[in-house]
């Protein structure tokens, strides 16, 4: 693929993600609230480790990349 097509695909993905977060925020509210995500709250600090959410994002991105770059 040449650089132009890759930039168009990346731009389309960013545009779609922006539209989803602007007009359908309930689709994004799952991030960070899945079982397995770690929340540690102290009186002076907060630690958030989205383990399960990052696994889901990784699987989705892997499937998306395989769809576009499969020969």
Backbone bond lengths (Angstrom), bond angles and torsions (degrees), N, CA, C in turn:
res aa  C-N    CA-C-N  psi(-1)  N-CA   C-N-CA  omega(-1)  CA-C   N-CA-C  phi
1 X - - - 1.457 - - 1.525 108.92 -
2 X 1.288 114.87 144.26 1.459 116.66 175.85 1.524 110.44 -87.91
3 X 1.309 115.56 169.88 1.464 121.95 -172.61 1.528 111.55 -63.93
4 X 1.314 117.76 -36.02 1.464 120.97 -178.73 1.517 112.73 -60.84
5 X 1.332 116.44 -44.41 1.467 119.75 -179.86 1.526 111.10 -65.86
6 X 1.329 116.39 -39.98 1.459 119.83 179.74 1.526 110.12 -63.98
7 X 1.324 117.65 -42.35 1.462 121.05 178.86 1.525 111.76 -64.65
8 X 1.321 117.04 -38.02 1.469 120.61 177.19 1.520 110.36 -64.42
9 X 1.332 117.78 -42.31 1.465 121.39 179.41 1.519 110.51 -64.79
10 X 1.325 117.17 -45.55 1.464 120.66 179.81 1.529 110.39 -64.12
11 X 1.325 117.32 -42.45 1.463 120.93 178.45 1.519 112.29 -63.46
12 X 1.326 116.90 -39.65 1.464 120.72 177.76 1.520 110.99 -64.91
13 X 1.323 116.56 -39.87 1.461 120.70 177.86 1.520 111.23 -63.73
14 X 1.326 117.04 -44.47 1.469 120.78 179.33 1.523 110.84 -65.54
15 X 1.327 117.76 -40.24 1.463 121.28 177.51 1.526 111.04 -62.81
16 X 1.331 116.99 -44.77 1.460 121.21 178.78 1.522 111.07 -62.62
17 X 1.325 117.08 -43.81 1.457 120.56 178.29 1.525 111.44 -63.09
18 X 1.327 117.71 -39.34 1.458 121.25 177.14 1.517 112.51 -64.82
19 X 1.328 116.90 -41.58 1.465 120.08 177.75 1.528 111.71 -65.41
20 X 1.323 116.50 -39.31 1.468 119.71 178.72 1.519 110.60 -64.18
21 X 1.335 117.45 -44.75 1.469 119.05 -178.41 1.521 112.21 -70.26
22 X 1.328 117.62 -25.78 1.463 120.08 179.70 1.526 112.85 -82.33
23 X 1.328 116.35 -43.04 1.457 119.76 -171.84 1.518 114.69 -107.48
24 X 1.331 118.26 -11.90 1.465 121.07 178.40 1.526 109.39 -141.20
25 X 1.338 117.39 65.02 1.468 118.86 -175.42 1.521 114.08 -66.37
26 X 1.337 118.50 -19.41 1.452 120.47 179.33 1.530 111.29 -67.06
27 X 1.337 117.90 -19.03 1.459 120.10 176.55 1.529 111.85 -76.05
28 X 1.319 118.01 -21.23 1.457 122.23 -178.35 1.530 111.41 -99.44
29 X 1.312 118.91 -14.95 1.466 121.54 -174.98 1.520 114.20 -66.82
30 X 1.323 119.61 -10.08 1.457 121.60 178.95 1.522 111.31 -73.56
31 X 1.337 117.56 -24.10 1.460 120.53 -175.05 1.523 110.62 -65.94
32 X 1.320 115.63 123.07 1.451 120.86 179.84 1.504 114.64 91.17
33 X 1.304 118.08 -1.27 1.461 120.85 -178.83 1.529 112.53 -119.24
34 X 1.315 116.72 13.53 1.459 120.29 179.69 1.527 110.38 -82.61
35 X 1.339 116.86 154.68 1.459 118.59 173.99 1.528 109.46 -62.80
36 X 1.289 117.26 134.12 1.458 121.21 -177.74 1.514 113.20 106.06
37 X 1.338 117.72 -14.67 1.457 121.55 173.84 1.530 107.93 -78.72
38 X 1.306 116.63 135.71 1.460 121.53 -172.15 1.525 110.01 -101.56
39 X 1.325 116.47 124.60 1.463 124.38 175.17 1.523 107.89 -120.97
40 X 1.309 116.36 118.88 1.466 120.84 176.28 1.523 107.12 -120.70
41 X 1.326 116.39 115.86 1.460 121.27 -179.16 1.518 109.45 -113.91
42 X 1.293 115.19 129.48 1.445 123.50 175.95 1.520 106.44 -120.68
43 X 1.304 118.79 171.07 1.460 119.22 179.42 1.530 111.94 -69.84
44 X 1.339 117.82 -20.51 1.461 120.75 -178.43 1.532 113.82 -114.02
45 X 1.315 117.51 -10.71 1.462 118.47 -176.30 1.520 111.35 -151.90
46 X 1.310 114.08 162.16 1.456 122.08 176.78 1.523 107.62 -134.74
47 X 1.335 116.38 130.72 1.457 122.16 176.93 1.518 107.61 -119.49
48 X 1.329 115.80 129.86 1.458 121.48 -179.80 1.523 107.96 -128.94
49 X 1.338 116.43 122.41 1.460 121.89 178.86 1.534 107.55 -125.59
50 X 1.337 117.66 103.69 1.475 120.93 -175.63 1.529 112.68 -84.24
51 X 1.320 117.92 69.97 1.461 122.35 -175.43 1.529 111.35 -62.19
52 X 1.304 117.35 -57.54 1.463 121.56 -176.51 1.529 111.56 -66.41
53 X 1.314 117.13 -39.62 1.467 120.18 179.00 1.521 110.87 -62.36
54 X 1.336 117.92 -39.11 1.457 120.78 -179.88 1.525 111.51 -70.50
55 X 1.327 117.48 -31.72 1.466 120.09 175.11 1.523 110.27 -65.37
56 X 1.336 117.01 -43.07 1.467 120.94 178.22 1.529 110.47 -63.29
57 X 1.324 117.98 -44.43 1.460 121.78 178.97 1.528 110.06 -62.73
58 X 1.314 117.70 -40.45 1.462 121.52 179.15 1.526 111.35 -62.98
59 X 1.320 117.11 -43.09 1.463 120.61 178.59 1.528 110.64 -64.00
60 X 1.334 117.00 -43.97 1.468 120.10 179.61 1.521 111.94 -63.91
61 X 1.329 117.59 -43.15 1.463 120.59 179.38 1.530 111.80 -67.69
62 X 1.320 117.67 -36.64 1.460 120.83 176.62 1.520 110.88 -63.23
63 X 1.323 117.16 -43.87 1.463 120.68 177.76 1.523 111.22 -63.65
64 X 1.330 117.35 -40.82 1.463 121.46 179.82 1.521 111.60 -65.43
65 X 1.312 117.41 -44.80 1.461 121.13 179.45 1.520 110.75 -64.93
66 X 1.327 117.59 -39.81 1.457 120.19 178.17 1.525 111.81 -65.16
67 X 1.316 118.34 -33.23 1.459 120.77 177.12 1.525 111.70 -66.53
68 X 1.326 117.49 -40.39 1.461 120.83 -176.49 1.516 114.05 -80.43
69 X 1.323 118.25 -33.90 1.462 120.61 -172.13 1.520 114.00 -109.80
70 X 1.310 118.29 14.21 1.461 121.13 177.12 1.526 109.28 -76.54
71 X 1.304 115.85 137.38 1.479 120.20 -179.85 1.500 110.97 -96.70
